[in-house]
């Protein structure tokens, strides 16, 4: 760092820094030039720090550090641009350098995208997936499935999950989509794409699926089997007063009286009206649901009719 400081002092005030290579040198240049009026501070990074590139862990770590350094400088109001290069000829790099300096972004990724190769091979990288066209699938509705036997329904649902999974990952669906026995995580699903697949299937089949549904069922075939079971199950009936009283009693028994009171409180009415009592969240239950006088609070409760103050 001392040598770098001497070089900066000997060459007068700087107008720009363009650095490629050592991470310590990049950090020192950042510290030594913070008080100088620079027009540009450019770091040559690596696309490995942004894209999923197997076998380039060290390069990816270095690129991520330089990208973060540029982002931190920008946040501090200092000029900074990190260029996450891939293999490009020098003439192309010089041209893109001029383009990058005119852009107002701390990190740019100047790479060439072979869309034809991506369509052929597919990709699990979330950034590269955006360069692939999103296919569409015609999903069978519940009415369409109602006319099929269980075996045919299973095949249709498996095909649906396979195709929707391929669409989410931007894979080619011409061959039917994701393999029926392919594990979702191994195919490249993460938390965001898993929720996207779950949302697409929920809308297509008019089902309410848990947020973790995709990872609860490892493969498209297992997921289709669960969909078949859900479609065959009768609709859930609304909870009765007996169910409500049982839940209320269980909460009270566990010392969760405030939670039980919140559960029992009716939804707020529209319009004006007296504000709720400040003691309504704690203490006794609302008049609509009171513990029975004949039983301790840890026993079953029964609803009290309106106006009953027992």
C-alpha positions in Angstrom: 0.0 0.0 0.0 2.9 2.3 0.7 4.3 1.8 -2.8 0.9 2.5 -4.3 0.6 5.7 -2.3 4.1 6.8 -3.5 3.1 6.2 -7.1 -0.1 8.2 -6.8 1.8 11.1 -5.2 4.5 11.1 -7.9 2.1 11.1 -10.8 -0.1 14.0 -9.6 -3.9 14.0 -9.3 -5.7 11.2 -10.9 -8.8 11.4 -13.0 -9.6 7.7 -13.4 -8.6 4.3 -12.1 -8.8 1.1 -14.2 -7.7 -2.0 -12.3 -7.5 -5.6 -13.2 -6.0 -8.3 -11.0 -5.0 -8.4 -7.3 -7.8 -8.0 -4.8 -5.6 -6.3 -2.2 -4.5 -3.8 -4.8 -8.1 -3.0 -5.6 -8.9 -2.4 -1.9 -5.8 -0.2 -1.5 -6.7 1.9 -4.5 -10.2 2.3 -3.1 -8.8 3.6 0.2 -6.1 5.9 -1.4 -8.4 7.5 -3.9 -11.5 8.2 -1.8 -10.5 11.9 -1.4 -9.6 12.4 -5.0 -12.0 13.8 -7.6 -12.2 10.7 -9.9 -14.4 10.6 -13.0 -14.2 6.8 -13.1 -13.1 3.9 -11.0 -13.3 0.7 -13.1 -12.6 -2.8 -11.8 -12.2 -5.7 -14.2 -14.2 -8.5 -12.6 -15.3 -12.0 -13.8 -18.6 -13.3 -15.0 -17.9 -16.3 -12.8 -18.9 -14.1 -9.8 -22.3 -13.5 -11.2 -23.2 -16.6 -13.3 -23.3 -20.3 -12.2 -19.9 -21.6 -13.5 -18.7 -24.9 -12.3 -15.0 -25.4 -11.6 -14.2 -21.7 -11.2 -14.7 -21.2 -7.5 -11.7 -19.0 -6.8 -12.4 -16.8 -9.8 -16.0 -16.5 -8.7 -15.1 -15.5 -5.2 -12.7 -12.8 -6.5 -15.3 -11.5 -8.9 -17.9 -11.3 -6.2 -15.5 -9.3 -4.0 -14.8 -6.8 -6.8 -18.5 -6.5 -7.6 -19.2 -5.8 -3.9 -16.5 -3.2 -3.7 -17.9 -1.3 -6.7 -21.4 -1.5 -5.2 -20.1 -0.2 -1.8 -18.4 2.7 -3.5 -21.5 3.7 -5.4 -23.5 3.5 -2.1 -21.0 6.0 -0.6 -21.5 8.4 -3.5 -18.1 7.5 -5.2 -17.6 6.6 -8.9 -17.3 2.8 -9.4 -18.0 0.3 -12.2 -17.2 -3.4 -12.0 -17.2 -5.2 -15.3 -17.8 -8.9 -15.0 -16.1 -10.0 -18.2 -16.1 -13.4 -19.9 -14.0 -14.4 -22.9 -14.1 -11.5 -25.3 -11.6 -10.1 -27.7 -9.7 -7.0 -26.6 -11.3 -4.8 -29.3 -14.8 -5.8 -28.1 -13.7 -5.1 -24.5 -12.6 -1.6 -25.4 -15.9 -0.9 -27.1 -17.9 -2.2 -24.2 -15.8 -0.2 -21.8 -17.0 3.0 -23.4 -20.6 1.7 -23.2 -20.2 0.7 -19.5 -18.8 4.1 -18.5 -21.9 5.8 -19.9 -24.2 3.5 -17.9 -25.3 4.3 -14.4 -24.8 0.9 -12.9 -22.2 -0.3 -10.3 -21.9 -3.9 -11.8 -22.3 -4.8 -15.5 -21.8 -8.2 -17.1 -20.5 -7.8 -20.7 -20.8 -11.4 -22.1 -22.0 -12.9 -25.3 -25.2 -15.0 -24.9 -25.6 -17.9 -27.4 -29.4 -18.3 -27.2 -29.4 -21.3 -29.6 -27.0 -23.2 -27.3 -29.1 -22.2 -24.2 -32.3 -23.5 -25.8 -30.5 -26.7 -26.8 -28.9 -27.4 -23.4 -31.1 -25.6 -21.1 -29.8 -23.9 -18.0 -30.4 -23.8 -14.2 -28.9 -20.3 -13.9 -31.6 -17.8 -12.9 -30.0 -15.0 -14.9 -29.5 -16.9 -18.1 -33.1 -18.3 -17.9 -34.3 -14.8 -18.7 -32.7 -15.0 -22.1 -34.8 -18.0 -23.1 -38.3 -17.7 -24.4 -41.0 -18.7 -22.0 -43.2 -21.5 -23.5 -46.8 -21.9 -22.7 -48.8 -25.0 -21.8 -52.5 -25.6 -21.9 -53.4 -27.0 -18.5 -56.3 -29.4 -18.0 -59.0 -28.0 -15.7 -60.8 -30.0 -13.0 -63.8 -30.4 -15.4 -61.5 -32.0 -18.0 -60.1 -34.5 -15.5 -63.5 -35.5 -14.1 -64.2 -37.6 -17.2 -61.0 -39.7 -16.9 -60.2 -42.7 -14.8 -57.5 -42.6 -12.1 -54.8 -44.0 -14.3 -55.5 -41.5 -17.1 -55.7 -38.6 -14.6 -52.3 -39.6 -13.2 -50.7 -39.5 -16.7 -52.3 -36.1 -17.5 -51.2 -34.6 -14.1 -47.7 -36.0 -14.5 -47.4 -34.4 -18.0 -48.8 -31.2 -16.6 -46.2 -31.0 -13.8 -43.4 -32.0 -16.2 -44.3 -29.3 -18.7 -44.9 -26.5 -16.1 -41.6 -27.4 -14.4 -39.8 -27.1 -17.8 -41.5 -23.7 -18.5 -40.4 -22.3 -15.1 -36.8 -23.4 -15.7 -37.0 -22.1 -19.4 -36.3 -25.6 -20.7 -37.5 -26.9 -24.0 -41.0 -28.5 -23.6 -41.0 -30.1 -27.0 -39.9 -33.5 -25.6 -42.5 -33.4 -22.8 -40.7 -31.3 -20.2 -38.8 -32.3 -17.1 -38.3 -36.1 -16.7 -41.0 -37.6 -14.4 -38.4 -39.0 -12.0 -36.0 -36.0 -12.0 -35.5 -34.5 -8.5 -36.7 -30.9 -8.5 -33.6 -29.7 -6.6 -31.2 -31.5 -9.0 -33.0 -29.9 -11.9 -32.2 -26.5 -10.6 -35.2 -25.5 -8.6 -34.6 -23.0 -5.8 -37.1 -21.3 -3.4 -38.3 -18.7 -5.9 -38.8 -21.1 -8.9 -40.4 -23.7 -6.6 -43.0 -21.1 -5.5 -43.5 -20.1 -9.1 -44.3 -23.7 -10.1 -46.6 -24.1 -7.1 -48.5 -20.9 -8.1 -48.9 -22.0 -11.7 -50.2 -25.4 -10.7 -52.5 -23.9 -8.1 -54.1 -21.6 -10.7 -54.3 -24.4 -13.3 -56.1 -26.8 -11.1 -57.9 -24.4 -8.7 -56.1 -25.9 -5.7 -54.6 -24.3 -2.6 -51.1 -25.8 -2.3 -48.6 -25.1 0.5 -45.7 -22.8 -0.1 -43.3 -25.7 0.4 -45.3 -28.1 -1.8 -42.7 -28.6 -4.6 -39.9 -29.6 -2.2 -42.4 -31.8 -0.2 -42.7 -34.0 -3.3 -39.3 -34.6 -4.8 -40.2 -35.5 -8.4 -42.9 -34.6 -11.0 -44.4 -38.1 -10.6 -44.6 -37.8 -6.8 -46.1 -34.3 -7.2 -48.7 -35.5 -9.7 -49.7 -38.3 -7.3 -50.3 -35.7 -4.5 -52.3 -33.6 -7.0 -54.5 -36.6 -7.8 -55.2 -37.2 -4.1 -56.1 -33.6 -3.5 -58.5 -33.5 -6.5 -60.1 -36.7 -5.3 -60.6 -35.4 -1.7 -64.0 -33.9 -0.8 -63.9 -30.1 -0.1 -63.3 -29.2 3.4 -66.4 -28.1 5.4 -66.3 -24.8 7.3 -65.5 -25.1 10.9 -68.5 -25.5 13.2 -69.0 -23.8 16.6 -68.0 -27.1 18.2 -64.7 -26.9 16.4 -64.3 -23.3 17.5 -65.0 -24.1 21.2 -62.5 -26.9 21.1 -59.8 -24.7 19.8 -60.6 -22.0 22.3 -60.4 -24.4 25.2 -57.1 -25.8 24.0 -55.6 -22.3 23.8 -56.8 -21.4 27.3 -55.5 -24.7 28.7 -52.0 -23.9 27.4 -52.0 -20.5 29.0 -52.7 -18.6 25.7 -55.7 -16.7 26.9 -54.9 -13.5 24.9 -54.5 -15.5 21.7 -57.8 -17.3 22.4 -59.5 -13.9 23.0 -58.2 -12.6 19.6 -59.5 -15.7 17.9 -62.9 -15.2 19.5 -63.2 -11.5 18.8 -65.5 -10.9 15.8 -64.1 -9.0 12.8 -64.3 -5.2 13.0 -67.5 -3.6 11.7 -67.5 -1.0 9.1 -68.6 2.5 10.0 -68.3 4.1 13.4 -68.8 2.6 16.7 -67.3 2.5 20.2 -63.7 1.5 20.4 -62.9 -1.9 21.9 -62.3 -2.1 25.6 -58.6 -1.7 26.5 -58.9 -4.9 28.6 -60.3 -7.0 25.7 -56.9 -8.5 24.7 -56.2 -9.9 28.2 -58.3 -11.0 31.1 -61.6 -12.5 30.5 -62.9 -13.8 27.2 -65.3 -11.6 25.1 -68.9 -12.1 26.1 -69.6 -14.2 23.0 -67.3 -17.0 24.2 -67.0 -17.5 28.0 -65.7 -20.4 30.0 -68.5 -22.4 31.4 -69.1 -21.5 35.1 -69.4 -25.1 36.0 -66.0 -26.1 34.7 -62.4 -24.8 35.3 -60.7 -22.7 32.6 -58.7 -25.7 31.5 -61.9 -27.7 30.7 -64.3 -27.4 27.7 -65.9 -24.1 27.1 -69.3 -23.4 25.8 -70.6 -20.3 23.9 -72.7 -17.8 26.0 -75.8 -16.3 24.5 -75.7 -12.5 23.9 -76.2 -10.6 27.1 -75.4 -13.5 29.4 -73.0 -12.1 32.1 -72.5 -15.3 34.0 
